[in-house]
Structures are given as C-alpha cells and as structure tokens.
C-alpha cells in the first residue's frame, strides 16, 4: 500500500521537567515540520517559561493543558488527553520521545485510539515511514503504521534540532480523567543531585570509558579528562555490567543515544551495541591499545596506545591551554 507525502497537523508531546524543555522536544518539532504543521502539546504547569523556545523551533500551534492534576498521576492522564486531541483534531500523526515514559504513553494511546505504534525511530520519511535501528545497530529497517493515526516514538539525539521562528496559536485544552487514570498517584518527588558535569544526552562533548579502563577506581582517569573539557561522562555496556559505573551512564543500543559535537571513546573496543548509541556524533576520537579494535573503523581520529598514559597526558595538555 503506497502512501502519498503527508500534510496536516502533527501532534508533538512536549517533554519537559517542571517547565524546563528537554532537547528531544526541539528535535521532535524539527522532525514534525518536515512533514506538516508542528502542533506542540503542553501538559502540566510551567508553560510560560517555555513558550518562547517552542516558538523559536517552529511550533505552529500549542495545545496547553496546564492543570497540575494531569501530572499528579503516572502517565495515564497524558495518554487520555492525547486520545481526546486525536479524536477532536484528527492529526496526521503523533510524535513522542522514545524515553521510558514516552513509550509507555505511546502504547497506552495506541490502545485507546485503535492505532498502530512504532518505537525507537531514528528517522522519518514521507508517509510516516519510520527508520529503526535493529540488531545492535547493524541493520536499519523501515516500518509504517497501517491502521489509524500513526503514533511514533522517536529516539533522542536522532534528529538535529533546527530553529524556525514562528508565532504559534495557543489553545487551552482539558480532559476529564477516568478513575483508571487516577489509579497510580505520584505522592513524592525526589530531586536527584546534579553534579557540575552536563547531562549525558544534552552534552556537546562526551568522554566514555569501556572494558579497557579495568575497574571502577580507574574511571577517575575518564572523569579527569571529561572535566578538563567540560564534558559529560559515559560508559560502555561492559563497564556498567561490571559495576564500574552506574547504568544510567551507559551509551549504546540498550543505553542512551548521544550525538555530541565531540565523542571520545577510551578503552572501548567498538562493539555494534555501543556504536549504535554514538555513531552520529560529529567528531569521534578513540584511544585504545588494540590497533585492530572495531572502533577505529568509525573514528575521525584514533590513538593506538595505553589509555593510562594517553588520557592523563591529554588531560594535562588541555589544562595547560585553558
């Protein structure tokens, strides 16, 4: 079945934390604009502080559901609001971020509106054909929703955000929540302490350590290099599975996808699983003592050497030049 190029309104669920926009929202707006009119869906308090950014990245319309009740419960209210908007506005598609929460919302919405859903998309072509990376990033497949309104969860850092200033029309919306949507209430929020390093998926520079680091105590070499560059710290699956660094810092197919301006892989062999999470980085540097390591097939610059000699020397030289 062939589908003609898409036009019309595309709902973009805004991913934010208490009014602070996540970068993935800007990516979704950019992607939506390529296929129709981007209509942002804002849920919860904090809209006033983010409205200028939504306009900067091309939202043609913003549906504002500012009631705090919608964020007092776990995900279900967001799915109910989106289902109502789909029924009322008949959009061409719905885009959400492929985070744990985003994918759950997508699944719940698909059931409510009897539509197909695609997750972990890394690209989108005419007819809402989604590109998806499978088998650890070794294969790219193309998938299309065959029934209802396409719901597509897009992986963060798969689209470069592009500004396109607009003057969006604002429309206040609301939904009467079902009892089922109120079954799981959020009773407490704990703010995670943030260090001085940037957040992994938002960082312009990422320094990651792998199996070659050899142990948790040696990650201080990775952290020192990252701090000299003002970078975020990442880790390979081998390093996180070994307990050397927290799983929340894992870069790869089953971890986080990053696309910084500069990615430095230290002691990482470059297995397909890891490459799937960082191969879209603008510039890639690898430090590895194994000249045959697969990571060298991907890099812009490679250093064959002992990371415990190369990384500290690099850190010292960078600090000298500050």
C-alpha positions in Angstrom: 0.0 0.0 0.0 1.6 3.3 -1.1 1.0 6.5 0.9 1.4 10.0 -0.5 3.5 12.6 1.2 2.0 13.8 4.4 0.5 17.1 5.2 -1.5 18.5 8.1 -1.2 18.9 11.8 1.3 16.7 13.7 0.9 16.5 17.4 4.2 16.7 19.4 4.1 15.8 23.0 6.4 18.2 24.8 8.9 16.5 27.1 9.8 18.8 29.9 10.6 18.8 33.6 8.7 21.4 35.6 8.8 23.8 32.6 12.3 23.1 31.5 12.3 21.8 27.9 14.2 18.7 27.1 16.3 18.8 23.9 14.3 16.0 22.4 11.3 18.2 22.2 13.2 20.6 19.8 14.2 17.6 17.8 10.6 16.4 17.5 9.4 19.8 16.4 12.1 19.9 13.7 11.0 16.5 12.5 7.3 17.3 12.6 7.9 20.5 10.5 9.3 18.4 7.7 6.0 16.5 7.3 3.4 19.1 8.2 2.4 21.7 10.8 4.0 21.0 14.2 1.4 21.3 17.0 3.0 21.1 20.4 1.0 19.5 23.3 2.0 21.0 26.6 0.9 19.1 29.7 1.3 20.4 33.3 2.5 23.7 34.8 5.4 25.8 33.6 4.3 26.7 30.1 5.0 30.4 30.4 8.7 29.8 30.8 9.0 27.6 27.7 6.7 29.2 25.2 9.4 31.3 23.6 11.5 28.2 22.9 8.6 26.4 21.4 8.0 29.3 19.1 11.7 29.5 18.2 11.6 25.9 17.0 8.6 26.3 14.8 5.5 25.2 16.7 2.6 26.4 14.6 0.2 25.7 17.4 0.4 24.9 21.1 -2.3 23.0 22.9 -1.9 23.9 26.6 -3.2 21.7 29.3 -1.8 23.4 32.3 -3.8 21.6 35.0 -1.4 20.1 37.6 -3.8 17.2 38.0 -2.5 15.8 34.7 1.0 15.4 36.2 -0.2 14.3 39.6 -0.6 10.7 38.3 1.6 8.3 36.4 1.5 8.6 32.5 -2.2 7.6 32.1 -3.6 11.2 32.1 -1.3 12.2 29.3 -2.5 9.3 27.2 -6.1 10.3 27.8 -5.5 13.9 26.9 -3.7 12.9 23.7 -6.5 10.5 22.8 -9.1 13.3 23.2 -7.0 15.6 21.0 -6.7 12.9 18.3 -10.5 12.5 18.3 -11.1 16.2 18.2 -8.3 17.4 15.8 -7.7 14.4 13.6 -4.0 15.0 13.3 -1.8 13.3 10.7 0.4 11.7 13.3 1.5 11.9 16.9 5.2 12.1 17.8 6.6 11.4 21.3 10.1 10.9 22.7 11.3 7.3 22.9 12.0 7.5 26.6 10.6 5.0 29.1 7.7 7.3 29.8 7.2 8.4 26.2 7.0 4.8 25.0 4.5 3.9 27.7 2.3 6.9 26.7 2.6 5.8 23.1 1.5 2.3 23.9 -1.5 3.4 26.0 -2.5 5.9 23.4 -2.4 3.3 20.6 -4.8 1.1 22.6 -7.2 4.0 23.2 -7.4 5.1 19.6 -7.0 1.7 18.0 -3.9 2.7 16.1 -0.5 1.3 15.2 2.6 2.4 17.1 6.2 2.5 16.2 9.0 2.9 18.8 12.7 3.8 18.7 12.5 5.5 15.4 15.7 7.2 14.2 14.3 8.9 11.2 11.0 9.6 9.4 10.3 9.8 5.6 7.2 10.6 3.6 4.1 8.7 4.5 5.4 8.5 8.1 7.7 5.6 7.3 10.0 5.3 10.3 13.6 4.2 10.2 14.5 1.9 13.0 17.9 0.6 14.0 17.9 -3.1 15.0 20.3 -5.9 15.8 22.5 -3.7 17.8 22.6 -1.0 15.1 23.8 -3.4 12.3 20.6 -3.1 10.3 18.2 -0.3 9.6 14.6 -1.2 8.8 11.6 0.8 7.5 8.3 0.5 9.2 4.8 2.0 8.6 1.6 2.1 10.6 -1.2 0.5 8.7 -4.2 1.4 10.9 -5.4 4.6 12.4 -3.3 7.7 13.3 0.4 6.8 13.3 2.0 7.1 16.8 5.8 7.3 16.6 8.3 7.3 19.5 11.5 8.9 18.2 14.8 8.2 19.8 16.5 11.3 21.4 19.5 12.7 19.5 18.5 11.1 16.2 17.5 14.5 14.7 19.5 17.7 14.7 17.2 20.4 16.1 16.8 23.4 13.7 15.3 26.7 14.8 12.5 28.1 12.6 10.9 31.1 14.5 7.1 31.1 14.4 4.1 32.8 16.2 2.1 29.8 17.4 -1.6 29.9 18.1 -2.3 28.9 21.6 -5.4 26.8 22.6 -6.3 25.8 26.1 -7.5 22.2 26.4 -8.6 19.9 29.2 -9.8 16.4 29.8 -12.0 14.8 32.4 -9.8 12.0 33.8 -11.2 8.5 34.2 -10.9 6.7 37.5 -8.5 4.3 35.9 -6.2 7.2 35.0 -6.0 8.1 38.7 -5.1 4.6 39.9 -1.4 5.4 40.4 -0.8 8.8 42.1 2.6 10.4 42.5 3.0 11.0 46.2 6.6 12.2 46.4 9.2 13.7 44.1 12.9 13.5 44.9 15.3 15.8 43.1 18.4 14.0 42.1 21.5 15.9 42.9 23.2 17.1 39.8 27.0 17.4 39.6 28.8 20.1 37.7 29.0 17.9 34.6 26.4 18.3 31.8 23.7 15.8 31.4 24.8 12.9 29.1 22.2 13.2 26.4 22.4 17.0 26.3 26.2 17.4 26.4 28.3 18.9 23.5 31.3 16.7 24.5 31.2 13.2 25.9 34.1 11.1 27.2 33.2 7.4 27.7 35.2 4.6 29.3 35.0 0.9 28.5 36.3 -2.5 29.4 39.9 -1.3 28.9 39.5 1.0 31.9 39.9 -2.1 34.0 37.9 -1.2 37.1 35.7 1.3 38.9 38.6 3.0 40.6 40.2 3.7 37.2 37.2 5.7 36.0 38.8 8.7 37.7 41.0 8.9 34.6 37.9 9.2 32.4 36.3 11.8 34.8 39.5 13.9 34.8 39.6 14.1 31.0 35.9 14.9 30.9 36.3 17.6 33.5 39.1 19.2 31.6 36.8 19.6 28.6 33.6 20.4 30.4 32.2 17.2 29.1 29.8 14.5 30.3 31.0 11.1 31.3 29.6 7.9 29.6 30.4 4.2 29.8 30.1 1.1 27.6 27.8 -1.7 28.5 30.8 -3.9 29.5 31.8 -1.2 32.1 28.3 -0.8 33.5 27.6 -4.5 33.6 30.8 -5.0 35.6 29.6 -2.4 38.1 32.3 0.0 37.4 30.0 2.9 36.5 26.2 3.4 37.0 23.9 2.0 34.3 22.3 5.5 33.9 25.6 6.5 32.1 25.5 3.6 29.6 25.9 4.7 26.0 24.6 2.2 23.4 21.7 0.3 21.9 20.3 -0.7 25.3 21.5 2.5 27.0 21.4 6.2 25.9 21.9 7.6 22.5 24.2 10.6 22.3 25.1 12.8 19.4 27.6 15.4 20.7 30.0 17.6 18.7 32.9 15.5 20.1 32.8 11.9 21.4 36.0 10.4 22.9 35.9 6.6 23.4 38.6 5.5 25.9 39.3 1.8 26.2 36.2 0.9 24.2 36.5 -1.8 21.5 33.6 -0.5 19.5 31.1 -3.4 19.5 28.0 -2.8 17.4 25.9 -2.4 20.5 28.0 0.6 21.6 28.3 2.1 18.2 24.5 2.3 17.8 24.4 4.8 20.7 27.1 7.2 19.5 27.8 6.8 15.8 26.0 10.0 14.8 28.5 12.1 16.9 30.0 14.9 14.8 33.7 14.1 15.6 34.8 10.8 17.1 38.2 10.1 18.8 39.2 6.7 20.1 42.1 5.7 22.5 42.8 2.0 22.5 45.9 -0.2 22.7 44.4 -2.7 20.2 45.1 -1.3 16.7 42.6 -3.9 15.4 39.7 -2.7 17.6 36.5 -2.2 15.6 36.1 1.4 17.0 38.9 2.6 14.7 36.7 1.9 11.7 34.3 4.6 12.9 36.6 7.3 14.2 37.8 10.6 12.8 41.0 10.4 14.9 42.5 7.4 16.6 45.3 6.9 19.1 46.8 3.5 19.5 48.3 3.4 23.0 47.8 2.7 26.7 44.9 4.8 27.9 46.6 5.2 31.3 49.4 7.1 29.6 47.5 8.8 26.8 44.4 10.1 28.7 46.3 11.7 31.6 48.8 13.3 29.1 45.9 14.7 27.1 44.2 15.9 30.3 47.4 17.7 31.4 47.9 19.3 28.0 44.2 20.5 27.8 44.5 22.0 31.3 47.7 23.9 30.3 45.9 25.5 27.4 43.0 26.8 29.4 
